[in-house]
Amino acid sequence: MATCVLAAGLAPPAGAGDAASMLRAVETQAGAVAVHEKLAAVDLADLFGILVVGTIPLPGVDPEGAAFGARVSTALTGLQRQCALNAIAARPPASLRRFLAAQVTPEESRSMRKTALLLLAPIAGSRDLAYGVSLVDGDLPRLARDFESFVSSTLTNDDLAHSLVKEMLRTSDTALRATLIRGVGAAGSERGLALLDRFLYADDPNLELLLCQIARLARVIGQVDDEALSTSVRHFLTGEEPGIVGAAARAAGALGDTAAIPELIALLDHESGTVRGSVKDSLTELTGLRFATRRRWFLWYDSERAWWDTRWPSLAPALRTATRDTITSLLAESIGKRLERDLLAREVAALLDHDDELVRRLACQSLGQLGTAPVIPDLLSAMSDVDEAVAMSAWASLCDITRLDLPNDPSACSQILEEARDR
């Protein structure tokens, strides 16, 4: 491992000449493309060593013979670093795994282990989890973010890894569990949400973090129709620990749990300002409304609950079968309701398939007023409506709901929303 041992020191690897000369020439994206194939063929240890130290050796300079304080290397630019990463990623995964297993052991420097996690993440699967854990063992606080990204990539690449992570969550110490939980949250999958739900116990040492990551996942996934999960989260609204109560309030809002609204309103007088802030934000997330006092919230809730219990059962079927004028009247009556606005939005979204283009346009406008994220895919589809006015209304409502300056193009719009979701 001669090259890598040098890489762990203060100077770039002495044998990295070919790789270094190629990377020094990379100043533009075109330059990166031009050297990619050649760079992918150089010694893997040389590229690895350059990435570990983050520098490129200067030409004609012997690091060992240079005077004290003399400049022997230059820092990698972002483009050069990505070029090196791309060259390594182009190699067969099996060869990269063999290299890392042989050269980067738990005893190596932190910078080497950090780089190994970075390189392995894009191809990582369930088979790599144990190795990843070994690289951070005893050094987790300094490598927590790197390991979180590694876990997230592993779960994204290999669905079977969820079972291994579940077992690790059962048996690992609190610190490792915390990083695993964040990795599950970063992966952004429905299976990850179900996985975290399994550990929602009052005595779990990572309970607050679990609730925070459940909220994170719910917002990424969008509409989550899981009454059992919502009920579990709701249970912690009555706890004594402010951090847990606040996290449960945020999770209830992210899950769209309108059944939690009475309990959230009751918490508006909580002694913790942090809890009160979380509750206010969740109530606004659930309803789109803001009221100054708990009494005003309860008055609103009682009125809304009465409308949904008495009027909605007859209005919903009428909305599906009525004429244009009646639909217009029914939407005018219901569009200001907020208690079950996701349910209302689903009924309105069904009107996007109506034969009457004016009804479809009104449906787009109404969805924008309701402002609920679960109908974003419906509005994206409506941007391709044969009627230009309908398509324009769908686009305008998407901009309103997402609060983004989206292009008036379905494909570009979809790509931007996907990127925003990943962030």
Secondary structure by P-SEA (a helix, b strand, c coil): caaaaaaacccccccaaaaaaaaaacccaaaaaaaaaaaaaccaaaaaaaaaaccccccccccccccccccccccccaaaaaaaaaaaaaccaaaaaaaaaacccccccaaaaaaaaaaacccccccaaaaaaaaaccccccaaaaaaaaaaaaaaacccaaaaaaaaaacccaaaaaaaaaaaaaaccaaaaaaaaaaccccccaaaaaaaaaaaaaaaacccccaaaaaaaaaacccccaaaaaaaaaaaaaaccccaaaaaaaacccccaaaaaaaaaaaaaacccccccaaaaaaaaaaaaaaaaccaaaaaaaaacccaaaaaaaaaaccccccaaaaaaaaaaaacccccaaaaaaaaaaaaaaccccaaaaaaaacccccaaaaaaaaaaaaaaacccccccaaaaaaaaaaaaac
